[in-house]
Amino acid sequence: MKNLIITSLFLSFASNLIAQTPDVEVFIVARNNAQIGGLNFTNGDIIKYNITQDVANLVFDENNFRKNNGTTGQNETLSALHVLQNGNIILSTSGTAILGVNQLGFDKDDLVEYNLVSDSAFLFFDGNNFRKNNGTTGQSENIDAFFLMDNGHLVLSTTGDAKLGSNLISFTKGDLVQYDPINDTASLLLDSQNLFRSSNGSLNGNGDIDGVCFLNNGNILMSFKDSEWIGTNLVQIADGDIVDYNPFADTAAIYLDEDDFSNNEDVAGLHTISNLASDVDQDGIADTEEDYPNDPTKAFNNITPSENEYGTLAFEDQWPFKGDYDFNDVVVDYNINQITNANNDVVQIEAQFVLRAYGAGFKNGFGFQLPIPFDAVSNVTGQELTENYINLLGTNVEANQSKAVIIVFDNGKNSFNTSGFINTVQSSSFTTPDTFNIVVELNSPVNTNILGTPPYNPFIIVNKSRGYEVHLPDYTPTDVADYNLFGLGDDDSNLLTNRFYRTDLNLPWAINLSEKWNYPQETVTIIQSHLKFSAWVNSSGLLFEDWYKDLVGYRNIYNIFYPPQN
């Protein structure tokens, strides 16, 4: 049997209640006169206590109760409270009382809503709804714990055995019953037989709940009339403690310690109104503020370039020679999501790569290097490796690398069921691009400053020759690259100054653009198609930073490949 009787209705709105831990403020009623946070108060007062700051303020003064002649100053003892979002208070007393300028009289089994501003009181729940053994209404009881749910249902506990609802639900002083005032039906929400324990951990059902408040995360704040043991983790709760109880895991933790009072006191009623929104996964980020409200290890998506948008990587595979310089040998679009936790550290990378064009005769691969050690990655999925020249570790990162290197595919030609150049000749038929969904799982969270900005250090592997890598300008090759190729042909790299993959005129063999790019047609140089490219290169990027855009005078449209319009 489950540790707690929880109705399906409770489960449906557990994430939509008023309050939630970890709030720093709690409303308290004490069974006796007490002192906390520098404030002395009586058992007829309601105070608001800031747990973090150890400061208390008077919210409701016992002197508001009225004498029989209508004057204020009558001493009464509060037994239950609930604070509404509008500031009104729902309360119950341990005996008959009078409250408000309208002099509302009520009994210990009634609940009264009180407006502090207007000093007016209204009957919220009539104690005559309690049932006698024969099923008729009018049984006198004493309410000592109360919470109002968002759907209008009442959660009640009484000081003794009681019956409620037309369906005659029986409950004890240690139970919580849920009451639907519209339909006059009740159901057992928390069964004391599955809550209270002996000091040896065995369930005994002996206990008395005298304060309750449900939290947005489904937990329950409670106080008890006497010292009790609860939870599978066996926590002892003093009568002056407030416990944070998880009914699903049957575990407990102290929310307010009795030691915060100047002397040992007995909390007789409690409520908290959260200053935070719901946080179901309890990662400290409000559900409405995060992308993963049900996963405590994840919080935010950080997408480059942005959601549903793609950047473009374009490569020349003739390095160290310039070749035809059309930048369509391998064209890959990317959309990369760095998923971060509540501390804004990256816990997972989800990268989508779209091989859009393949204007190469070679069998080229594509991958990227992360600026973290190879063993910082726990697993990689989504790769397409068919040529048996890539050596992998058990985590699917490349072997013999000091940094984490992920090879996405090892032969782009295999991605298309056709021969020849793919999507680089305007007169040829268009081939649907191939998509790779890569997931990189990390062993532990990595600071975003360490991981850097996607697409990290991307590169192609030329014609299945593993040491033959082509990277973005000034990006370092991986550990298994063939350094003997640098300085050959048109390459003007200088390893001593970290100059890589540039000609003597600074022309690159790879480009990275933050948007989807229209690349040149086959054998047409990028200089002939994108007319501001040379000026951008010659100025070291100072001029025409937007050279790749479709602006007046920037393109020769007859030299650019355009996919068919949908």
N, C-alpha and C positions, 0 to 999 in steps of 0.2 A: 504494500500500500504506500502511496506517495506520502511524503512527510507532511503535506499540507493539503487540505481540501480547498481547491481553488476552482471556482466556477469558470466556465468558458467565457462568461460575460466579463469577469474580472480580467482575464487574459487579454480580451479585446481592447480594453481601455487602460491597461496598466502603463502604457507609454504616453498617456494623454491626461495625466492627473495634474494637480496644481503645483505640488512642490517637488523638490528634488535635492538630493545630496550631491555635492558637498556645499550646502549653503552655510554661511557663517552666522546667520541670525535665526533664533528660535524663540517662539512665544512659550512662556512657561506659567503654569499655576502650581503652587506648592501646597502640600497638605497642611503645613504649619507655617507660622511666621518664619521668614528666612532672609538671608543676605547673599547676594551674588553680584559680581561686577561693580562693587561699591555701592549697591542699592539695597536698602532694607525694604521689605514688602511683606504684606500679610497674606493669609490664605484666601482672601477675597479679592486680591489684586491680580492683574495680568501684566507681566513684564515681557519686554523684548530684550533678549540677551545676545550680544555679539560674542560668539565663542572665540574668534580670533583675537579681538581687541580686549576681551574681558571687560566689557562695558555693558551695563544694563540700564534700561529706561522704562519708566512706568507708562503702560498703555491704557489700562483700565484701572480706575481707583475704586476700591471697595466702597468708598463713601458714596458712590453713585446709587447704591441700593437704597431703597426708600423704607421709611418706617410706616406704620399703619396710618399715621396722620398725614402722610404724603411728603414729609421732610426727608432730606437725604441724611446719610450717616449711619444707616443700619448695617450691622456686622453680619456678613454671610460667608459661607464657605463654598468656593467654586469647585466643581468636580470634573468639568469637561469644557473644552473650548475648540473653536475653529474660526480662523480669521479669513474673511472673504477678500477677494481681490479689490473690492471697492472700499475696504477698510472697516466694514461692519463686522461685528463679532457674534458668533453663535455660541451660546454658553448654557451650562446647566449648573445647578447648585445642589448641595447635599440635603436641602430642606426647602420648605416653602419660602418664597421671596417676592419682593415687589421691585420693579425696575422701570425707569423712564418717567419722563414728565407726564406721560399718559397713565402712569401707575398700573402697569400690567402686573397682575398677580400670577404666579406660576408655582409648580411643584417640582420635586426632585426627579420626576420622570418626564418632565417637559424639556424641550429645547427652545430657547428664545433668541431671536435675532435683535441685536442692539446697535443702534446708530449713535456713535460717539458724538457726532456733530450736533444732531438735533435732540439728543437725549431722549430718543423714542425707542420703544421696545415692541416687538411683535412676536406672537406665538409661531414658532417655526415647525415644531413637532409636538403633537398632543400626546402626552403619556397615556391617555385613555386607549391608545391603539394597542397597548400591551394586552395580552389575552390571559384569561383565567384558564384553569384546567379544563373547564367544560367548553372552552372555545369562545366564550363571550368576551367582549372588550371590557376595559375598565380596571384591569389589574394594576395595582400600584407597584412600580419598580424604581430603581435608582440608577440613572445613567451616569457612568463614570469615565466613558471614553467615546469620542465621536469624531467622524470625519465625513465631509460632504464630497461626493464624487462629482465629476463634471457632468455626468448624465442625470444628476438629480437624486441618485440613490444615496441612502444614508448607511454608513457603517457605524454600528453601535456595539458597546459592551456595557453590561450592567454589573452591579455589586453582588448579585445572586442569580439563581436560576430564573429563567424567564421564557415566555413564549411570545411570538410576534408573527403577524401576518395571517391572512385568511387560510393559509396552508399550515398554520400552527407549527412553525419551526421552533424547536426547543433548543436553548443554549445556556451555557454556564458563564460564570464570571471570568473565565479565562478564554472564552470564545469571542470571535468577532462575527457578527451577523450583518448581512447586507439586506437592506429593506427598500423595496420599491413602493413609495407612497402613492403612486398613481393606481397601481394594480393591487395594493395591499397584500403583497407577497414578500416572503423573506427566504433567504438561503444562507447556509453556513459558509462563511468565507475563510475563516481560520479556525481550526479545531485544536483546542487546548491539549487534547490527548496526543497530538503529534507535534506539539511545540515545547512544552515544559519537560525538563529532565531532572533526574536526581544527579548528585555530584559524581556518580559513577558513569553517567552518560545514558542511563536507561530512561525511557520515556515514562512519565508518571501522570501528566495531565493536571498537576496541582499548581495553579497559579491564578493570578488576578490581574488582568490588563486594566490599567487606569489612565492610559494616554495613548493615542494612535494618530499617525499621519502617514499617508501613502506618498511615495516619491515617484517622480517621472520615470525612473529607471526600473520601477517595479518593486523596489525595496520598501520596507515598512519601518518607520520610526515608532518605537513603543516605550512606554514606561510601565512598571509593575508596582503593585501595592507593597510587595515584600521582595526580599532578595530571591532571585531565581537563576537557574541554569538553563541555557537554551543553546541550540545549534549543534551540528555534528562536530564543530570545533570546540564545543563545550566552554562557552563564555559565561562567567558569573556576572549577573546584572544586579547591582544594588538598587534599593528602592528610590535612590536619588539619581540614578543613571538614566540616560536615554540611549536605547540600543538601536542600531541600524541593522535590521534583519533582512536577509535575502531569502525569500520563501521558496525560490526555485532551487537554490543550492543548499538550503537549510543551514546557513552559516550566519554568524552574528559578529558585530564589532561595536565598540563603544562609540557613540556619537557625542554625547555630553557626559562627562565624568562627574560623579557626585562630589568629588574633591574640589570642584570649582566653587561650590558653596562654602561659606565661611564655617559652617558646621554641617554635620550629616543631615540631609534633608530628604524629603519624600516628594518627588515630582508627581503631581496629581493630574496634570493635563498638559498637553503640548500641541504645538502646531508650528510649521515653518512654511513660509512663502519664498520660493526660490527667486533669487535674482539672476539665475541662469536659465537658459532654455534646456529642453530635454537633452540628455546625453546618455543614450541607451548603452553604448559600449564603454562608458565611463573612462574615456581617454582625455577628459578635460576640455573637449571641443563640442560645442552645442551641435545637436543633430542637424539643425538648419544651416550651420556654418561649414559643414564638412561634406565630402563626397562619399565617405564610407561610414555612415552612422552606426552600422552593426559590426564593425571590425575594429577592435581596439589597437591593432597593429598598423592601420592605415587611416589617413585623414584626408589628404588632398591630392588632386590630380594637378600636375604641372606639365602642360603640353606644349611642345615645340613643333611648329611655330605657333599653333593655336588649335583649338578643337575643330575638327573637320577640315582643317587646312593642311597643306603639305609644302615642305621645302623641297629643293631639288639638288642632287649631286650629279655632276656630269664629269666623265673621265675620258682621257685619251690613253690608249693602250700601247702606243708606239714608243713610250719612254724607254731609253733616254733620248730618242729622236722625236722631233716634233710630229712627224707623220703628216696626215692630211689636216690635222688640227680642226676637226669639225665638232669635237666634243659631243659626239653621239655614240661612241663605242660602247659605253655603259651609262645609261641614264636611269637614276634611281630616285624616286620621290620618297620622302620620309615624313612620318608623324610619330613623335616620340613622347611618351608620357613617363615622367619621373614621379612615381607615387611616393609621397612623403607621409610620415607619421605626425603625431601631435607636436613633436619637437621640430618639425620641418626638416627632418633627416630622411634621406631616400631609403626606402625599404624594398622597392621593386621597380624595374624598368619594363615598360611595355612599348615595344617599337614595331611600327608597321612600315615595311619597306615595299615599294611598288616598282618593279622592274618595268619601266615604261618603254624604253628603246634599247636596241642592241644592234649597233651598226658595226659589228666586229666580225672578223673571220676567226679570231682566236676563241678558245674556250676559257672565258674569264670567270674568276670568282669575285666575291664581294664580302667584306667584313668590316669590323670596327674594333678599335682598342679603347678600353676604359682606363682612366688614370688611377686605377686601384690594383692591388695585388691579385694575382690569379686566384688565390684561395679565399678572397673576399666574396666570391660568387659560389652559391650553393647549388645552382642548377640553371640550365638554359634549355629552352624548348623552342620549336618552330623552325629549326634549320633544315636545309635541303642539301645534303652532302651525299654525292653518288660516285665520286671519281676516285676515292680511296687514296688521296694524297694529303689529306688533312688528318693530323694526329690529335686526338681528343683525350682529355682527362675524363674521369667518371662524371664530372659535373657538366661536361659538354663544352667547356672552354678549351681553347687550343693548348696543346702540350708544349713544353719547352719554352714557355713565355714567362717572364717575370711579372708582367701585367696581364690583366684579364682581356683576352682577345677572343671575340666571337665571330666565327665565320658564318655568314647568313646563307650563302650558296657557293658551291665550288665550280659550277659550270652554268653560266646564264643561258647557254644555248638549249639546255635541257628544259628550260621553262616554257618553250614554245614548240608547238607541234607543226613547225614549218622550218624550211631552210632559208638561207640567205639573210640579208639584212632585215631587221625587224623595226618597223615604224620609223624609218629614216628616209625612205624614198616616197615622195608624195604620190607618184603614179601607181605605187604598189598597194595591195589591199592592206587594210589596217588589222593588226592582231591585238587581241585583248591582253593588256598587261598582266603580269603575274604578281601576286601579293604574298608577302612573307610576314607572318605575325610572330615576332620574337618576344619571349618573356625571359627576363634575367632576374633571378631571385638572389638576394644578397644574404649572406650569413648573419650580418648585423647591420643596423642603420648606418648610412654614410652621409656625412655633412655635404650639403649641396655645393659648398665652396670647393670641396675636394673633388667631387664628381665632375664639376664643370657643366658646360652647356652642350646639349645635343646639337649635332650628331656625333660629338666626341672626336675621335680620330678615325675617320672612315678611309677605306682604301680598296683598290681592286688587286687581284692576283692575276697576272697575265699568263694565259695559255697553260694553266695547270702547273706552272713553274713556281713552286712555293716561295722561293727567295725573290721573285720578281714582283715587287709591290709598287703601286703608284698611289701616293697620298696627296692631300692638299698641300699647297706651298708652305714650307717651314714646319710642317708636322713631321715628327720623327717616325722613321720606320720601326717595325716591330723587331723583336730579338732574332727572328729567323730570316729577316731580309738579307739579301746578298749585297753587302756594302761595296763590293768590287764594281758594281754597275754605276756608282756615283762618279760623275766627272767624265763619263763617256758620252759620245755623240753630242747632242745639244745641251746636255745637262751641265749646269754651272753651280752645283751644290758645293758647299764648304762645310764639312762636318765640324770643323773647329769653331765656327761661328753659328752653328745650328741653322745654316741656310740649306734648305732641302727643296728639291723638285722645282727648280726655276731655271730658265735659260739666262744667258748673259743680259738679256733685255727684260728680265723679270717675268717672262711669260710662264704661266703655270701649266700643269698637265691635269689638274683637277680643279673644279670650282664648286662652291657651296652657296646656294641662294636660298633666301628665307621664304620664297614663294614658288609656286609651280611655274616652270620656265619653258618657253618655246625655244628649242634648240635648233641648230642648223640642219639643213638637209645633207644627205650623204655627199662627202668629198668637198663640201663648201666650207671654207674656213669660218671660224667664229668672227674673224675680223671683217669678212665680207658680208656677214649676216647681221651682226650687231655692231653698228658703226661707231659706237663710242667706247668699245671695249679696249682698243689700243690706247686711247687717251687715258682711260682709267688705269691701265697697267703702267704706262709710262710716268704717270704722276704719283705712283705708289698708292693709289686709291684716293687721292685728294680730289680729283676731278671726276665728275660723272659717276658718283657712287650709285646712281640709279641706272647705269648703262643697260641693264638687262630688261628694263621695262618697255612697254609698248607705247612710247611717246613719239611725238612728231620729230622726225629726223634721226631717230635712234635705230631704226631697223630698215633693212631691205627685205620686205615681206616675201619677195619671190625666192629668197634663199633660205627661208625658214620652214621647217616642217610643222604643219598644223594638222592635228587629228581631226577626223570627221566630226561634225556637230551632231549632237543627239537630236 
